[in-house]
Amino acid sequence: MLLTCHKFTGHLDGPHLLVTGGVHGDEFEPIAAIRRLIEMFTGPPSLSTELTGRVTFVPIVNEAAFLRGHRCAEDGLDLARKCPGRADGSVTEQTAHALSELIRQADFYIDLHTGGTELSVHPLAGYMLHEDPAVLAAQRRMARAFDLPIVWGTAANLDGRSLSVARDANVPAIYCEYLGSATCSPEGVEAYVDGCLNVMAELGMLARERMPNLVEHTVEDPRPASGHMQVCHPSPVDGYFEPAKELGDQITKGETFGMVYDLEQGKPHSIPSEHDGIVLVQRTFPRVRSGESVGVVLDLSFAVTDD
């Protein structure tokens, strides 16, 4: 399995940055942003003439899923749960294997995501709380430089992800999220283009004026599985979900996050917030199955301040 890569080499030696989008086939801002970045490095004028080091762009990692218009390819497997994959496996496992090989060859890694078809995510840059202080420090720098409102460090124990491959290879890596809901936000595309260029400047790969700081909250939550969005606030029944809050809203523990109306009688089931914080992820596709997440609340009790 070969991924469609666009590689650019600068005039001076320096780090190798990998930037990927389309790990899930229904996430569109990353694809559009990386296409724009490729155009900027192709030119004319070309940013390649100003580049130190190397950059590899992969606009659509999971082409099979993208062509289906779904999160997953025809084998039904989630690529972000199957890394490092298998060279002789199904289409998703082969794609995961090829992606993992690229990650291991990089010095730094950015993986761009959205909430896909069913969710919307308050813009964030996240990373695993790596046990190596040097790797963790680099990830913190990258996440802050990307310059989205939320910086979110979470437990490093989740496997199967692109970032878990980077974790095991000691490659500093961040992932980013920006809205979703089966749309492509122009603001999200611009934020992703700027964010990638900001990180390249932070790594000494490009000269770029420092942008105004847009980071509002930095949270590092070390609890096991703290970054697993799909298990938070599960629905108790199959039904129709109506949110009670908007992305970024403040919410208190026990306050209603949203309501699920069951299919048989339309009976309302309140989903209370698990803790105080702000609404980080919101289900925007009303149909929800029992056990599926209706959203995530960012726990600000783990907020950290700059030194």
N, C-alpha and C positions, 0 to 999 in steps of 0.2 A: 504494500500500500504506500503510495507516494502522495504527499500533500502538496497543494499548489502554493509554492513559496515565492516571494519576491525579495531578493537579497540585494543589499547595497553596501558597498565598501568605501570607506572614507579615504582621505589623502594621508592620514596619519594612523598609526596603530593605536588601538584602544579597545574598550570592552565590546562584547557581542551581546546585543539586546534582541530578544525574541518577543514579538507582539502577536497575539492570536485573537481571533474572533470566531464566532460561529461554532463554538464547541457544542452548542445546542442549535438546532435548525430553525428555531422560531425567535431568534434574538437578532435584531436588525441594526440597531445603532452601531454596534461594533463593526459590522460588515461595511457599512457606509463610511465610517470614520477611517478604517484601515485603507479602503479604496482611495479616500482623499489623501491620506498620508503617502500612499504609493505614487499618486500623481505629483505630490510635492517633491518627492525624491527622484522622480523621473524627469520632470521639467519639460521645456526650459521655462524659467531658470530652475536649476536643480539644487535641492538642499544637499545632495551628495557631495557637492564641491566644498561644503562647509563641515562635512561630517568627520569626526574622529572615531575610529573603530568601525564596527559593522552592525547593521540592523537587518533582521529578517522579519518580514510581515507575512502572516497567513490570514487572509480575510475570512475564509470559511474552512474551518478544520473539518467539520462534520457535513460534507457535501451531500451525503445520502439523506441525512435528516433534513437538510435545507430543501432539497428537491421535493420531499414529502410535505414540507411546510409544518413539520412537527418538531418537538423537542428531541425525539429519538428517531433513529433509522428503522428500517423494516424488521430488524431483529428484536425491537422493543427494548433494547438495553440503553441505559443512560451512560453516555461517554464519560461524564463527570463522576461516575462511580466505578468505572472499569479500568482506569489507569493502574499499572502500566500496560495493560492489554496483552495481546498475544499475536505474534506474526502469522500464526496458522488458525486464528479464531474466526469468529463471525465478522461482519463488516464493521461493527462498532469496536470490537476487540482489536481488529487490525488497525483501525484509525487511531485508537488509543495507544497502540504500540508505536506507530509512526510519530505521533505527537510527543510521546515520552522520549523518543530518540532525539528529537529536536530540542526539547527542554534540557536534556543532559549536555548538549553541545553548547548551550548558551552560558553567558556570565550573569545575565539578569533576565527576568521574565515578567511580562505584563499579560494577563489574560482578561479580556474584556467580555462582559456579560450584560444581560438585562433580566427582567422578570419573565420574559417570554410571553406566551399567549395568555396565561391565566393570572399572572401576578404583576404588580408594579413595585419597584424598589426605590426608596429615597436614595439619591445619588451618594455613593460611598466608594472608598478605596479600602480594601481589606487585606489582611495577611495572617499567616499562622504565627503563633508565638514560638518561634524556633528556639531550640535549646542552645544553639551557638550564638553567643552575644554579638559577634561580628555580622552574622547573617541577619539577625533580628534588627540590629541597628541600621543596616542597609535597607531593609524592608520598611522600617519606619520612615527613613528619609524619602524613599520612593513614594510611599503612600501620601505623605504630607505634600510632596512636590506635585503630585497629580492634581491636588487642589480641588477636591470635591467636599461637600459640607460635612460628611461623616468619614472619620478614620476609625477602622474597626479591626482590632487584633483579637483573634480567637484561638481556641485550643488547637494544638498541632496533632491531635490524635486521630483525626478523620482521614481515612485512607480512600484510595480509588480516584482521587482528584488530580487535576493537573498540578495543583500546588503541593500535593503530597509527593509527587515525583520530584518536583523542585526541592522540597524539604529533604528528601533522602539523598539528593545529589548536592546538597548545600549550595543551591543556586538561589540567591535572593529573589523573591517573587511576590507580586501583588496581584489581586484580582479586583475588578471594578464592576459596579452595577449602576445602571441608570434607567429608571422607569421600566417600560415594557408594555404590557397590555396589547400585544400584537400590532403595535404601531412603530414608527420610526421618528422619534422626536428630533427636529433640527437642532434644538438646544443641546440634546444629548450627543449628537454627532460632533458639534462644535466643542463641547466639553471634553470629549474623548480625544479629538485631534490635539487640542491645547494640552490636555493632560499628558499624552505621550511625549509631546515636544518638551513639556516641563521636566519630565523625568529624564529625558535625554540630556537636557541642560544640567540637571542635578548630577548626572553621571559624567559630566565633562565631555559629552559627545557632540554637543552643539552650543554655540553662543546664543543666548536668548535672554531678553530682559525678564527679570523676575516679575510674575504676575501678582496682583493683590491677593492676600491670603483669604480664601473662601472657607477654610475649615472652621466649623462651628463646634463640633464635639469630637474628642478623641477618646475612645473607649477600648480598654484591653480586658477582655473577659476570659480568664483561664479555665473556667469550668469545662469539664469534658463535654465534647460535642456542641460547644457554645456557638459555633458557626453553622450548624445544621439547620437551615431555614425551614426545611420541609416537615419538621416535626413539631413546630411551635403552634400553639393554639389550635389543636385539631378539632374538626367538626365532630359532634357526637352522632350525627345521622347523615344520610343522603338528603340533599335538599337544595334550597335556594338561599344564597348568602347575600345579605345587605350589610355593608359596613356602617359603623356608627361614627367613624373618624376618617380623617384624611391623612395622607402621608405627611410626616413631620409634625403632626399634632401631639401635644402633651397628653398623657393618659396616666391614670393612677391605678394601682393594684385593685382589682375587683370591679373597676369601671367597665362598662360594656364596650368591647372591641367591635362587636357586630352581632347580627342575629342570623340564625339558620332556620328556615321554615321547612319542616319535613314534607315529604311528598304525599303522604296519606291524608293528613288532616290539615296541613298548613300550620301545624302547631309551632309557635316560635321557641327557639332554643337560644338563650343568651350565651355568648362566649365572653367570659370576663378576662380582663387583662391579667397576665400572670405576675406582673410586677409594675412598679412605676417606671416611666420612661417616655420615649417618643415612638410614634408609629414608623417603623423602618420598612416593613413590607406589608402590602395590602392586597388581598385577593380582589381582582377586578372582573374575573370571569364568574358569573353568578352561580353556575352549577358547581356544587361541591359534593364529594363523596365522603362517606364516614371515614374518619381518620386522617383526611387531608388537611393541611394547614390552611387557615384563613388569614394568616399574617404573622408578623414578628414585631415585638416591642423591644427597642434597644434599651438595655438596662443601664441607666446612667449612674448607678451606684459604683460601676467600674470605670468611671471617667477618670482620665489622667490629665495632668496639666504639664505644660512645657517647663523644662528645667530653667 
